[in-house]
Amino acid sequence: MKPIDVLVIEDDPDVMLGCLQALALAGIGAHGVDSVEAARQWLTDDFDGVLVSDIRLPGMDGLTFLREQTAVAPQRAVILITGHGDIAMAVQAMRDGAWDFIEKPFLSPHLVEVVKRALEKCQLSREVRNLRRQVAAQGGLAARLIGNTEPMTRLRKQIEHISKTSADVLIQGETGTGKELVARCLHDLSGRSGPFVALNCAGLPETLFDSEMFGHEAGAFSGASKRRIGKIEFADHGTLFLDEIESMPLSFQVKLLRVLQERTLERLGGNQSIAVDFRVIAASKEDLLAASDAGRFRRDLYYRLNVVTLRLPTLRSRREDIALLFDHFTRQFALRHDCPPPTPNATVIADLMLHDWPGNVRELRNMAERYLLGLDLQLDDETPVKRAPLAEAVDAFERMLIEQALRQHNGNLSRAAEALAVARTTLHDKIRKHGLDGKDG
């Protein structure tokens, strides 16, 4: 179903034709139906167009329809038309929320003028809603992508910088680093009106690829009793997230590449070329360039996806964020399980800091829930975490604090020593002990 600017509800075929022709000549996309009941399939949640409706209709009348739309979708502009010239009815319609009221017979330029003003109002309302959503998402980005380390700060800045563009994005990172969360943040900040559609390429059976991705027409194959909209078409005006794209077979990569280049598709069993406006965010835990060198991934698809690349840091590369994340997750699970969040002791924090985290943030989240439930902290292989000697825990914590101070002060030794409340010579000795680097000054 192609997006339209105006939906005309009119049971008089001549009036309907006149409205559609006038709007078409003005360059306004419109569609006509003869009843409110027939209009409902067009009134999806993302319909932001103008409704032009006759008052006297078979089934639900225009005034009742106006009151319904005002209640469920107040952002929609409804223009009512009537051939009865009832001024009292016009006044009541305006009170009920009508954008305007047109009396039959009316001139085509008058209809176009009223519709254009209504479309301008809809556009302004849409921009305000998108701005509010972007501001809310930006304000919450630090709460969604948690961490105070330099890699996380840089990642959030990259997301804010590229989110509003239409550029396709490749997200690379180990399992559990939060690739889908980053993709959702990009979509939420983009202002795109369509949905976020996620597809795990590793879990897609080869026999269902064409139907799942491109959709199919009724009768396209045995069992296809009705038309099905594929993931790509469903993501129109939105974002298509392709997770674990490295697992997509080469034969499918060719088909995907063509759609990405042309931004058109054909449903299985169909001949119509359908234009789609969508943004692709692909995610991989593997180096796709290396995979293409090995012949497991098409190089041309890699370069098509690699317009912008976001590389997500591992948890072991940002250990300073571990305690913050652990506290966040335990509080989340405390709300879910309706119990008070515990306060981890120093030994627990030390164990978390020294663990290698092969499962990254996902593994830490799992451990946070176990800890809240009073269970032993365990690795993925069910082996309990080895307790760290106190000296090692203290060293790890000390190194973390020094690294953070040096980073905050651009490696300046004197300023870092002042921030840590230690003598400059003492800090210099500790930097040498931990193999760190600091500038003189």
C-alpha positions as CSV (number, residue, x, y, z in Angstrom):
1,M,0.0,0.0,0.0
2,K,1.7,3.2,-1.2
3,P,1.7,6.2,1.1
4,I,-0.8,9.0,0.2
5,D,-1.3,12.6,1.3
6,V,-5.1,12.7,1.1
7,L,-7.8,10.1,1.6
8,V,-11.2,11.1,0.1
9,I,-14.3,9.5,1.4
10,E,-17.2,10.2,-1.0
11,D,-20.0,8.0,-2.2
12,D,-20.9,10.1,-5.3
13,P,-18.6,8.9,-8.1
14,D,-18.7,12.2,-10.0
15,V,-17.7,14.2,-6.9
16,M,-15.1,11.6,-6.1
17,L,-13.6,11.8,-9.6
18,G,-13.5,15.6,-9.5
19,C,-11.7,15.7,-6.2
20,L,-9.1,13.2,-7.2
21,Q,-8.4,14.9,-10.5
22,A,-8.1,18.3,-8.9
23,L,-5.7,17.0,-6.3
24,A,-3.7,15.1,-8.9
25,L,-3.3,18.2,-11.0
26,A,-2.0,20.0,-8.0
27,G,0.6,17.3,-7.4
28,I,-1.1,15.9,-4.3
29,G,-1.2,12.1,-3.9
30,A,-4.8,11.0,-3.1
31,H,-6.9,7.9,-3.0
32,G,-10.7,7.6,-2.9
33,V,-13.1,5.2,-1.1
34,D,-16.9,5.3,-0.9
35,S,-17.4,4.7,2.8
36,V,-15.8,5.0,6.2
37,E,-15.7,1.3,6.5
38,A,-13.6,1.1,3.2
39,A,-11.3,3.8,4.5
40,R,-10.2,2.0,7.6
41,Q,-7.6,-0.1,5.9
42,W,-5.8,3.1,5.0
43,L,-5.9,4.5,8.5
44,T,-2.8,2.9,9.9
45,D,-1.0,4.3,13.0
46,D,1.5,6.1,10.7
47,F,-1.0,7.7,8.4
48,D,-0.3,11.5,8.8
49,G,-2.3,12.7,5.8
50,V,-5.5,14.7,5.4
51,L,-9.0,13.1,5.4
52,V,-11.6,14.7,3.1
53,S,-15.0,13.2,4.0
54,D,-18.6,13.7,2.9
55,I,-21.0,14.1,5.8
56,R,-23.8,11.9,4.5
57,L,-22.4,8.5,3.7
58,P,-23.6,4.9,3.7
59,G,-22.8,3.3,7.0
60,M,-21.0,5.6,9.5
61,D,-21.7,9.3,8.7
62,G,-19.0,11.9,8.4
63,L,-19.7,13.7,11.7
64,T,-19.5,10.5,13.7
65,F,-16.3,9.6,11.8
66,L,-14.9,13.1,12.7
67,R,-15.5,12.6,16.4
68,E,-14.0,9.2,16.3
69,Q,-10.8,10.5,14.5
70,T,-10.5,13.4,16.9
71,A,-10.5,10.9,19.8
72,V,-8.1,8.3,18.4
73,A,-5.8,10.4,16.1
74,P,-6.1,14.2,17.0
75,Q,-3.1,15.0,14.8
76,R,-5.1,14.2,11.6
77,A,-6.8,17.0,9.7
78,V,-10.4,16.2,8.7
79,I,-12.1,18.3,6.1
80,L,-15.9,17.8,5.8
81,I,-18.0,18.4,2.7
82,T,-21.8,18.5,2.4
83,G,-24.4,19.4,-0.2
84,H,-27.0,20.6,2.3
85,G,-25.6,24.0,3.3
86,D,-26.4,23.5,7.0
87,I,-24.6,26.3,8.8
88,A,-25.4,24.9,12.2
89,M,-23.9,21.6,11.1
90,A,-20.7,23.4,9.9
91,V,-20.4,25.1,13.3
92,Q,-20.8,21.8,15.1
93,A,-18.3,20.2,12.9
94,M,-15.7,22.9,13.7
95,R,-16.4,22.5,17.4
96,D,-15.9,18.7,17.0
97,G,-12.4,19.3,15.6
98,A,-12.9,19.6,11.8
99,W,-10.0,21.4,10.1
100,D,-12.5,23.0,7.6
101,F,-15.9,22.7,6.1
102,I,-16.7,22.8,2.4
103,E,-20.2,23.2,0.9
104,K,-21.2,21.5,-2.4
105,P,-20.9,22.5,-5.1
106,F,-17.4,23.8,-4.7
107,L,-14.7,24.9,-7.1
108,S,-11.6,22.7,-7.5
109,P,-9.1,25.5,-6.6
110,H,-11.0,26.0,-3.3
111,L,-10.6,22.3,-2.4
112,V,-6.9,22.3,-3.3
113,E,-6.3,25.5,-1.3
114,V,-8.0,24.0,1.8
115,V,-6.2,20.7,1.4
116,K,-2.8,22.4,1.0
117,R,-3.3,24.4,4.2
118,A,-4.3,21.2,6.0
119,L,-1.2,19.4,4.7
120,E,1.0,22.2,5.9
121,K,-0.6,21.8,9.4
122,C,0.0,18.1,9.2
123,Q,3.7,18.6,8.2
124,L,4.2,21.0,11.1
125,S,2.7,18.6,13.6
126,R,4.8,15.8,12.2
127,E,8.0,17.9,12.5
128,V,7.1,18.7,16.1
129,R,6.5,15.1,17.0
130,N,9.8,14.0,15.4
131,L,11.6,16.8,17.2
132,R,10.2,15.7,20.5
133,R,11.1,12.1,19.9
134,Q,14.6,13.0,18.9
135,V,15.1,15.2,22.0
136,A,13.7,12.4,24.2
137,A,16.0,9.9,22.5
138,Q,19.0,12.1,22.8
139,G,18.3,12.8,26.4
140,G,18.0,9.1,27.1
141,L,21.0,7.9,25.0
142,A,23.3,7.9,27.9
143,A,20.7,5.9,29.9
144,R,20.4,3.4,27.1
145,L,24.1,3.1,26.2
146,I,25.6,3.1,29.6
147,G,29.2,3.9,30.3
148,N,31.6,6.8,31.1
149,T,34.6,5.5,29.4
150,E,36.1,7.1,26.3
151,P,34.9,4.3,23.9
152,M,31.3,4.7,25.0
153,T,31.4,8.5,24.9
154,R,32.8,8.3,21.4
155,L,30.1,5.8,20.3
156,R,27.3,8.0,21.6
157,K,28.7,11.0,19.7
158,Q,29.0,8.9,16.5
159,I,25.4,7.8,16.8
160,E,24.1,11.3,17.4
161,H,26.1,12.5,14.4
162,I,25.0,9.9,11.8
163,S,21.5,9.0,13.1
164,K,19.7,11.8,11.1
165,T,21.3,10.9,7.8
166,S,20.0,8.2,5.5
167,A,23.4,6.5,5.3
168,D,23.4,2.7,5.7
169,V,25.4,1.5,8.8
170,L,27.5,-1.5,9.5
171,I,27.8,-2.4,13.2
172,Q,30.7,-4.7,14.2
173,G,31.2,-6.2,17.6
174,E,31.5,-9.4,19.5
175,T,28.5,-11.3,20.7
176,G,26.8,-9.5,23.6
177,T,28.2,-6.0,23.0
178,G,24.7,-4.5,22.2
179,K,24.6,-4.4,18.4
180,E,20.7,-4.4,18.2
181,L,20.5,-1.8,21.0
182,V,22.7,0.5,19.0
183,A,20.6,-0.1,15.9
184,R,17.4,0.8,17.8
185,C,19.1,4.0,19.1
186,L,20.0,4.9,15.5
187,H,16.4,4.4,14.4
188,D,14.9,6.2,17.3
189,L,17.1,9.3,16.7
190,S,16.6,9.2,12.9
191,G,13.1,10.7,12.9
192,R,12.0,8.1,10.2
193,S,8.3,7.5,10.3
194,G,8.3,3.8,9.5
195,P,9.0,0.9,11.8
196,F,12.1,-0.8,13.0
197,V,12.2,-4.2,11.4
198,A,14.7,-6.7,12.8
199,L,15.7,-9.9,11.0
200,N,18.3,-12.5,12.2
201,C,20.0,-13.8,9.1
202,A,21.3,-16.8,10.9
203,G,17.8,-18.0,11.8
204,L,16.3,-17.6,8.4
205,P,15.7,-20.9,6.5
206,E,17.0,-20.8,3.0
207,T,13.6,-22.1,1.7
208,L,11.8,-19.1,3.1
209,F,14.3,-16.4,2.2
210,D,12.6,-14.9,-0.8
211,S,9.2,-14.9,0.8
212,E,10.5,-13.5,4.1
213,M,12.6,-10.8,2.6
214,F,10.6,-9.8,-0.5
215,G,7.1,-11.1,0.2
216,H,4.9,-13.0,-2.2
217,E,1.7,-12.8,-4.2
218,A,-1.3,-15.1,-3.7
219,G,-0.6,-18.3,-5.6
220,A,3.1,-17.7,-5.9
221,F,3.7,-21.2,-4.6
222,S,1.9,-24.1,-3.0
223,G,0.3,-22.9,0.3
224,A,0.5,-19.1,-0.6
225,S,-3.2,-18.5,-0.3
226,K,-2.9,-14.7,0.1
227,R,-0.4,-11.9,-0.5
228,R,2.3,-11.4,2.1
229,I,4.4,-8.3,2.6
230,G,8.1,-9.0,3.1
231,K,10.4,-7.6,5.7
232,I,12.0,-5.1,3.3
233,E,8.7,-3.7,2.1
234,F,7.3,-3.6,5.7
235,A,10.4,-1.4,6.6
236,D,9.3,1.2,4.1
237,H,10.1,4.7,5.5
238,G,11.8,2.9,8.5
239,T,14.8,0.9,9.3
240,L,15.7,-2.7,8.3
241,F,18.1,-4.3,10.8
242,L,20.0,-7.3,9.5
243,D,21.6,-9.1,12.4
244,E,24.4,-11.7,11.9
245,I,24.6,-10.8,8.2
246,E,27.8,-12.7,7.9
247,S,25.8,-15.9,8.0
248,M,23.7,-15.0,4.9
249,P,24.4,-17.4,2.0
250,L,26.2,-16.0,-1.0
251,S,23.2,-16.6,-3.3
252,F,21.0,-14.4,-1.1
253,Q,23.6,-11.7,-0.8
254,V,23.3,-11.1,-4.6
255,K,19.6,-10.5,-4.3
256,L,20.0,-8.3,-1.3
257,L,22.7,-6.2,-3.1
258,R,20.4,-5.5,-6.0
259,V,17.6,-4.2,-3.7
260,L,20.1,-2.1,-1.8
261,Q,21.4,-0.5,-5.0
262,E,18.0,0.1,-6.7
263,R,15.8,0.5,-3.6
264,T,13.1,-1.5,-5.5
265,L,11.8,-5.1,-5.2
266,E,9.4,-7.5,-6.7
267,R,7.3,-9.8,-4.6
268,L,7.7,-13.5,-5.3
269,G,5.3,-14.5,-8.0
270,G,4.7,-10.8,-9.0
271,N,5.9,-8.6,-11.9
272,Q,5.4,-5.1,-10.3
273,S,8.5,-3.2,-9.3
274,I,7.8,-1.7,-5.9
275,A,9.9,1.3,-4.7
276,V,10.9,1.2,-1.0
277,D,12.5,3.9,1.1
278,F,14.4,2.2,4.0
279,R,17.6,2.5,5.8
280,V,19.7,-0.7,6.3
281,I,21.6,-1.3,9.5
282,A,23.6,-4.5,9.3
283,A,25.4,-6.2,12.2
284,S,28.2,-8.7,12.3
285,K,30.4,-10.3,14.9
286,E,32.9,-11.2,12.2
287,D,35.3,-9.0,10.2
288,L,33.4,-8.9,6.8
289,L,36.4,-7.7,4.9
290,A,38.3,-10.8,6.1
291,A,35.2,-12.9,5.3
292,S,35.2,-11.5,1.7
293,D,38.9,-12.3,1.4
294,A,38.1,-15.9,2.3
295,G,35.2,-16.0,-0.2
296,R,32.4,-16.2,2.4
297,F,31.0,-12.8,1.8
298,R,30.6,-10.7,-1.3
299,R,33.0,-7.8,-1.5
300,D,30.6,-5.6,-3.4
301,L,28.0,-6.1,-0.7
302,Y,30.5,-5.3,2.0
303,Y,31.4,-2.0,0.4
304,R,27.7,-1.2,-0.1
305,L,27.0,-1.8,3.6
306,N,30.2,-0.2,4.8
307,V,29.1,3.4,4.3
308,V,29.4,4.1,8.0
309,T,31.0,1.5,10.4
310,L,30.4,1.5,14.2
311,R,32.8,-0.7,16.1
312,L,31.4,-1.6,19.5
313,P,33.9,-2.0,22.4
314,T,34.2,-5.2,24.3
315,L,33.4,-5.1,28.0
316,R,37.0,-6.1,28.9
317,S,38.2,-3.0,27.1
318,R,36.1,-0.7,29.3
319,R,36.4,-2.3,32.7
320,E,35.7,1.0,34.4
321,D,32.1,0.7,33.3
322,I,31.5,-2.7,34.8
323,A,30.4,-1.6,38.3
324,L,28.1,1.0,36.8
325,L,26.5,-1.5,34.4
326,F,26.2,-4.2,37.2
327,D,24.4,-1.7,39.4
328,H,22.1,-0.7,36.6
329,F,21.2,-4.3,35.8
330,T,20.6,-5.3,39.4
331,R,18.2,-2.4,39.8
332,Q,16.4,-3.4,36.6
333,F,16.0,-7.0,37.9
334,A,15.0,-5.8,41.3
335,L,12.0,-4.0,39.7
336,R,11.1,-7.1,37.7
337,H,11.3,-9.5,40.6
338,D,9.8,-7.0,43.1
339,C,12.7,-7.1,45.6
340,P,15.2,-4.6,47.0
341,P,18.5,-4.3,45.0
342,P,21.5,-5.7,46.9
343,T,24.7,-3.6,47.4
344,P,27.7,-5.6,46.0
345,N,30.6,-5.9,48.3
346,A,34.2,-5.2,47.3
347,T,35.0,-8.8,46.7
348,V,32.2,-9.2,44.2
349,I,33.2,-6.0,42.4
350,A,36.8,-7.2,42.3
351,D,35.7,-10.5,40.7
352,L,33.7,-8.7,38.1
353,M,36.5,-6.4,37.3
354,L,39.0,-9.2,36.8
355,H,36.7,-11.5,34.8
356,D,37.5,-11.7,31.0
357,W,33.8,-11.4,29.9
358,P,33.7,-13.5,26.7
359,G,29.9,-12.8,26.6
360,N,30.4,-9.1,27.2
361,V,27.4,-7.0,28.4
362,R,24.9,-9.8,27.9
363,E,27.0,-12.1,30.2
364,L,27.2,-9.3,32.8
365,R,23.5,-8.8,32.7
366,N,23.0,-12.5,33.3
367,M,25.3,-12.4,36.3
368,A,23.5,-9.4,37.7
369,E,20.2,-11.4,37.7
370,R,21.9,-14.4,39.3
371,Y,23.4,-12.1,42.0
372,L,20.0,-10.5,42.7
373,L,18.4,-14.0,43.1
374,G,21.1,-15.0,45.6
375,L,22.9,-17.4,43.3
376,D,26.6,-17.8,42.8
377,L,28.2,-15.8,40.0
378,Q,29.1,-18.3,37.2
379,L,30.7,-18.3,33.9
380,D,28.9,-19.6,30.8
381,D,30.3,-23.1,31.4
382,E,28.8,-23.0,34.9
383,T,32.2,-22.8,36.5
384,P,32.1,-20.4,39.5
385,V,34.1,-17.2,39.2
386,K,37.5,-17.6,40.8
387,R,38.0,-15.2,43.7
388,A,40.7,-12.7,43.1
389,P,43.5,-12.1,45.7
390,L,43.0,-8.8,47.5
391,A,46.3,-7.4,46.1
392,E,45.1,-8.1,42.6
393,A,41.7,-6.5,43.2
394,V,43.3,-3.4,44.7
395,D,45.8,-3.1,41.8
396,A,43.0,-3.4,39.2
397,F,40.9,-0.8,41.0
398,E,43.9,1.5,41.3
399,R,44.8,1.2,37.7
400,M,41.2,1.9,36.7
401,L,41.2,5.2,38.7
402,I,44.5,6.3,37.3
403,E,43.6,5.6,33.7
404,Q,40.4,7.5,34.2
405,A,42.1,10.5,35.7
406,L,44.8,10.6,32.9
407,R,42.1,10.4,30.3
408,Q,40.1,13.2,31.8
409,H,43.2,15.4,31.9
410,N,44.7,14.4,28.5
411,G,47.6,12.6,30.2
412,N,48.7,15.6,32.2
413,L,50.5,14.2,35.3
414,S,50.1,17.2,37.5
415,R,46.4,17.7,37.0
416,A,45.7,14.0,37.3
417,A,47.6,13.9,40.6
418,E,45.6,16.9,41.9
419,A,42.4,15.1,40.9
420,L,43.4,11.9,42.7
421,A,44.7,13.8,45.8
422,V,48.1,12.2,45.7
423,A,51.7,13.6,45.3
424,R,52.9,14.0,41.7
425,T,55.9,11.7,42.5
426,T,53.6,9.1,44.0
427,L,51.4,9.1,40.9
428,H,54.5,8.9,38.7
429,D,55.6,5.7,40.5
430,K,52.2,4.1,40.2
431,I,52.0,4.9,36.5
432,R,55.4,3.2,36.0
433,K,54.1,0.2,38.1
434,H,51.0,-0.2,36.0
435,G,52.7,0.4,32.6
436,L,50.6,3.5,31.9
437,D,51.6,6.8,30.2
438,G,51.4,10.4,31.4
439,K,52.6,13.7,30.2
440,D,54.8,16.0,32.2
441,G,53.4,19.2,33.4
